[in-house]
Amino acid sequence: MKMKNKSFGRLMTLQNIMDWGQAERGVFSKLKPATKTISLRMSESMLYELKLLANKMDVPYQSLIKIYLRERIDKDLTKRVVEASE
């Protein structure tokens, strides 16, 4: 099927058809954030302790590491926001 107006495809962009002033930020709470594989060096004793704690909490030790990191990052970011507002 041939298009009668060849320039039609070039004119149809999101900027032309969307009113971005009415746009709202979407929240996709069920999506998992993208992850990246990293290598982390730590002492064997620290790894052993993490595995013990994770076993007691019935979670994989890598998940426990992420939980601990998330809690600390949130704490430090909150602290900086409070300090910046003072």
Summary of the structure (lengths in Angstrom):
residues: 86
radius of gyration: 24.4
end to end distance: 65.5
largest distance: 72.6
contacts: 116
relative contact order: 0.05
helix: 58%
strand: 0%
